[in-house]
Amino acid sequence: MDQLTNVFKILSDETRLRIILLLFQSNLCVGEISGILDVPQPRVSKNLSKLRDLNLVVDERKEKFVFYSLRKDQKYFIQLIQGILENIENYPQIKTDSERIKDKEQYFNQCCVVGE
């Protein structure tokens, strides 16, 4: 029961909810998420840390970059996210985020290059 309660607490934050919905659609690095959501990178990183602590996201290093993805093994959670996205027309901000994810490469080039 604690896990379920924690999930709903996490989802009550708009930024975390938006991050989760993006990660449901694609694996992304912090810079891409920050660019798509137009939210500062430190805020995105802090929220990703909370999501990772609750075992909702995983990270994977690919060369110089760390990509985040949504864990797909918690069926109740995935069904909840699918339900939101199936009704995306009711959520203008989420629809905008989903449209902006198509241009994620522009944010990757601006934000994710490490050591330059």
C-alpha positions as MATLAB code, in Angstrom:
seq = 'MDQLTNVFKILSDETRLRIILLLFQSNLCVGEISGILDVPQPRVSKNLSKLRDLNLVVDERKEKFVFYSLRKDQKYFIQLIQGILENIENYPQIKTDSERIKDKEQYFNQCCVVGE';
ca = [
       0.000    0.000    0.000;
       2.864    2.395    0.735;
       4.169    2.082   -2.829;
       0.768    2.992   -4.261;
       0.384    5.956   -1.909;
       3.874    7.176   -2.817;
       3.074    6.926   -6.528;
       0.058    9.182   -6.124;
       2.107   11.646   -4.062;
       4.692   11.726   -6.835;
       2.033   12.205   -9.503;
       0.522   15.132   -7.612;
       3.475   17.291   -8.711;
       2.937   18.715  -12.197;
       6.589   18.596  -13.246;
       7.026   14.979  -12.166;
       3.810   13.977  -13.904;
       4.954   15.673  -17.098;
       8.355   13.935  -16.867;
       6.694   10.541  -16.403;
       4.437   11.106  -19.395;
       7.437   12.049  -21.547;
       9.417    9.007  -20.419;
       6.463    6.793  -21.259;
       6.868    7.980  -24.847;
      10.658    7.972  -25.166;
      13.967    7.507  -23.344;
      15.386   10.961  -22.688;
      18.362   12.681  -21.085;
      18.005   15.514  -18.565;
      18.728   18.166  -21.193;
      16.021   16.884  -23.499;
      13.476   16.778  -20.677;
      14.487   20.252  -19.551;
      14.148   21.641  -23.077;
      10.836   19.963  -23.833;
       9.258   21.068  -20.560;
      11.032   24.444  -20.502;
      12.078   23.745  -16.913;
      15.584   24.337  -15.459;
      17.891   21.300  -15.503;
      18.436   21.259  -11.712;
      14.683   20.990  -11.157;
      14.430   18.158  -13.679;
      17.363   16.339  -12.052;
      15.841   16.678   -8.584;
      12.530   15.265   -9.786;
      14.226   12.411  -11.646;
      16.050   11.542   -8.449;
      12.733   11.246   -6.597;
      11.284    9.106   -9.375;
      14.346    6.870   -9.344;
      14.158    6.509   -5.545;
      10.605    5.192   -5.921;
      11.739    2.756   -8.617;
       9.573    4.396  -11.290;
      12.438    5.308  -13.621;
      15.806    3.820  -14.450;
      18.889    5.459  -15.857;
      21.385    4.106  -18.338;
      24.710    5.615  -19.300;
      25.463    5.697  -23.024;
      28.933    7.079  -23.608;
      28.921   10.575  -22.062;
      25.181   10.721  -21.538;
      22.663    9.382  -19.040;
      19.257    8.465  -20.425;
      16.181    7.916  -18.327;
      13.347    5.543  -19.050;
      10.135    4.593  -17.346;
       9.999    1.195  -15.684;
       7.379   -0.817  -17.507;
       7.019   -3.663  -14.998;
       4.446   -2.004  -12.730;
       1.240   -2.681  -14.625;
      -1.093   -0.519  -12.516;
       1.217    2.440  -13.022;
       1.539    1.901  -16.771;
      -2.237    1.557  -17.139;
      -2.702    4.849  -15.307;
      -0.242    6.621  -17.619;
      -1.854    5.058  -20.709;
      -5.245    6.311  -19.539;
      -3.952    9.851  -19.254;
      -2.370    9.755  -22.703;
      -5.481    8.228  -24.263;
      -7.343   11.350  -23.133;
      -4.588   13.788  -24.091;
      -7.066   16.159  -25.738;
      -8.314   17.009  -22.247;
      -4.841   18.112  -21.105;
      -3.416   20.958  -23.249;
      -0.039   21.096  -21.452;
       0.516   17.364  -21.849;
      -0.468   17.604  -25.511;
       2.060   20.400  -26.018;
       4.774   18.349  -24.289;
       3.970   15.369  -26.520;
       4.262   17.543  -29.621;
       7.575   19.003  -28.442;
       9.067   15.557  -27.872;
       9.221   15.195  -31.665;
      11.961   17.873  -31.645;
      13.940   16.366  -28.770;
      17.173   16.310  -30.793;
      17.435   20.094  -30.701;
      17.487   19.983  -26.899;
      19.996   17.148  -26.854;
      22.487   19.198  -28.827;
      21.985   22.278  -26.641;
      21.920   20.716  -23.205;
      23.412   17.250  -22.979;
      26.933   17.615  -24.252;
      29.217   16.804  -21.337;
      32.694   18.314  -21.067;
      32.313   20.958  -23.753;
];
